[in-house]
């Protein structure tokens, strides 16, 4: 079992920045990939960015060049640095870990005002 706790969401004006954090605990040795996904009432949950245990990253086209995913293995934490935020980035952001099964955090709200 893996437990994920997110933090760092909030309200920001368009053009601003936020950093999300996700701390993992439990069977962390089995985690091979972590990522961030987001969901709005109008859309299905979508991938934002993922990072493997080797440090390889992959981003949704809509966030390339603006968002950066990183991980601190010593702290068992993954981060999402979000810059140049747009109103369309408004969503609930979920942390995800793959450890033989998908695990999800509780979600953190990000609201970008125009």
C-alpha positions in Angstrom: 0.0 0.0 0.0 1.1 3.5 -0.8 -0.3 6.7 0.8 -0.1 10.0 -1.0 -0.6 13.4 0.6 -0.8 16.5 -1.7 -0.3 20.1 -0.7 0.3 23.5 -2.3 -2.9 24.2 -4.1 -4.7 27.5 -3.9 -5.9 30.6 -5.7 -3.6 32.5 -8.0 -3.9 35.2 -10.7 -3.3 34.3 -14.4 0.4 34.5 -15.1 1.3 33.5 -11.6 3.0 30.4 -10.2 2.3 27.6 -7.7 4.2 24.6 -6.6 2.4 21.4 -5.7 4.0 18.7 -3.4 3.1 15.1 -3.0 4.6 13.1 -0.2 4.5 9.3 -0.5 4.6 6.8 2.4 4.1 3.1 2.8 5.5 0.7 0.3 7.6 3.4 -1.4 10.3 1.0 -2.6 7.8 -0.4 -5.1 7.0 2.9 -6.7 8.2 3.0 -10.3 6.4 6.1 -11.6 4.7 9.1 -10.1 2.7 11.8 -11.7 0.1 14.6 -11.6 -3.3 14.5 -13.1 -6.1 17.0 -13.1 -9.9 17.0 -13.3 -12.7 19.5 -13.7 -16.4 18.8 -13.6 -16.6 19.2 -17.4 -13.7 16.9 -18.3 -12.3 13.4 -17.5 -9.2 13.2 -15.4 -6.2 13.9 -17.6 -2.5 13.4 -17.3 -0.5 16.6 -16.6 3.0 15.2 -16.1 4.7 12.0 -15.0 8.2 11.1 -13.9 9.8 7.6 -13.6 12.2 6.4 -11.0 15.0 7.0 -13.5 14.0 10.6 -13.8 12.4 10.5 -17.3 9.5 12.9 -17.7 6.5 13.3 -19.9 4.1 16.2 -20.1 0.8 17.0 -21.6 1.1 19.3 -24.6 -1.0 21.9 -22.9 1.6 22.4 -20.1 4.9 21.9 -21.9 7.3 24.7 -21.2 5.2 26.0 -18.3 5.1 23.1 -15.8 8.0 21.1 -14.4 7.8 17.8 -12.5 10.6 16.7 -10.2 11.1 14.2 -7.4 13.2 14.1 -4.3 13.9 10.5 -3.6 15.4 11.2 -0.2 12.1 12.8 0.9 9.8 10.5 -1.1 8.2 13.6 -2.6 7.3 14.6 -6.1 6.7 18.3 -7.0 4.9 20.1 -9.8 6.2 23.6 -10.4 3.5 25.5 -12.4 4.4 28.8 -14.0 2.6 31.1 -16.3 -0.7 29.7 -15.1 -3.8 30.2 -17.2 -7.5 30.1 -16.2 -7.9 26.8 -18.1 -5.4 25.2 -15.6 -8.1 25.5 -13.0 -8.8 22.0 -11.7 -8.4 19.6 -8.9 -4.9 18.2 -9.1 -4.3 14.6 -8.1 -1.0 12.9 -7.3 -0.6 9.4 -8.7 1.9 6.6 -8.0 2.3 3.3 -9.8 3.4 0.5 -7.5 2.0 -2.5 -9.2 -1.4 -0.7 -8.9 -2.4 2.9 -9.2 -2.6 4.9 -6.0 -4.1 8.4 -5.8 -3.9 11.3 -3.4 -7.0 13.1 -2.2 -6.6 16.0 -4.6 -5.8 19.7 -4.2 -7.7 22.5 -5.8 -5.9 24.9 -8.1 -7.9 28.0 -9.1 -6.4 30.5 -11.6 -8.3 33.8 -11.9 -8.3 35.9 -15.1 
